[in-house]
Amino acid sequence: MTAPAPTGSCPHLDLHPGPGLHQRLAAFREHAPVVQVTLHGRVPAWLLTRAADVERALTDPRLASDDRWLHSAPGQDEGRSSVKVSLMGLDGAEHTRLRHILARPFTPRNIESFRPRVQALTDELVDRIERQPTADLIQDLALPLPLHVICDILGIPPDDRDPVHQLTRRILAPESDPQAREDTRDRLRDYLGTHSRHHVVTGIGAHHGDLTTSELTDAGLLLLMAGHETTTALIGSILRTLLERPAHYQALTHDPSLIPRAVDEISRLHGPVALGVTRYSTVDLTISGTRIPAGQRVLLSLGAADRDPARWTDPDRPDLARRSRARVLAFGQGPHYCLGAGLARMEAQIALATLTRRVPHLALAEHMGTLEQPGIFHGPARLPVRLHAT
Ligand code: HEM
């Protein structure tokens, strides 16, 4: 079921994440850049796909992050608060206060202080990979690296990490039933509030009393969910893109100074939040000539914007030498710009630098086809590789 289309809107169109997402987004960007669609076949939303519209919308105060602006309509409640936790769903002064506190572990200097730990974790994982003739770079590297990094930050002990990961996965799974998702979220919240309250406070550098108990547990939950599988998806996409073009991977083994730009270019091409970030119209507004009434869900497609030919030359091609003044939107922009962008980039750079240095003859073990993860974040579900030249 979807909400009735307001007068003048385009017909309803389905939009599912997963394989072929970019081709579908490109068709919207070209033919219907502001259009009403249904997500997962059920949830109505307005979709923006042009870079200029998406960029403007990210800083438009008339588009809120808090879903209390959403008018009730058939299907609308289904998508309500699916991943809404902590500051991601707040606006204005309330958001600024909390963001100021949660930003502390993520200053450039603090992120830099995690570097030795990220390198040590990566080395341990690559030690294990090197002992095998084949590996799955998702299970063996892209998944455990960000999981351990965020759990280190939050002080979650090693034995609890796998169960914590299973719980976050269940919350993020698009197919899970809303009630089951709420129950799982409560379990994780209980865990963070009891077992690791002290660690979370210390980990995020908050002072006791800065945050209420529920703000603190929500913050832990947000960092776990925002900081883990997104980075897994990005590292997976980076490795996949390079291994599908062995000359690109080889270029990095010879010249590691290309790595930071390669990470940024593949973040543009395969940003894990490709489908986009959600906002709610607080008033009637007009975007590129199309009227969006107040109280509607609006999806700002970062993936479509980052491949907009109006902004990027030959946008679907990975160009490791690309020089452009245009801004990549994969980590958002404006008041909600990703707090962990620097950390995620550092993890991806270290993973890539370590692999290209230590395993220069890495090759895909099979044709990848459409191994996209059908989940909420855009990235490969597995990445089987051979470690040595045959
Ligand atoms: C927000 C992407 C990794 C923490 C965001 C937003 C995007 C994003 C697009 C904006 C949401 C919005 O505008 O509504 C990504 C991607 C990542 C990544 C692509 C990895 C490749 C991380 C990591 C952390 C993190 C590693 C923390 C350890 C956050 C937080 C917010 C956020 C706390 C909310 C900021 C706010 O609402 O003010 N992220 N993220 N993210 N991200 Fe990330």
Residues whose N, C-alpha, C, O or C-beta is under 5 A from the ligand:
A	BS01	HEM	L87 M88 R99 L223 A226 G227 T230 T231 L234 P272 V273 V277 T278 A330 F331 G332 P335 H336 Y337 C338 L339 G340 A341 L343 A344
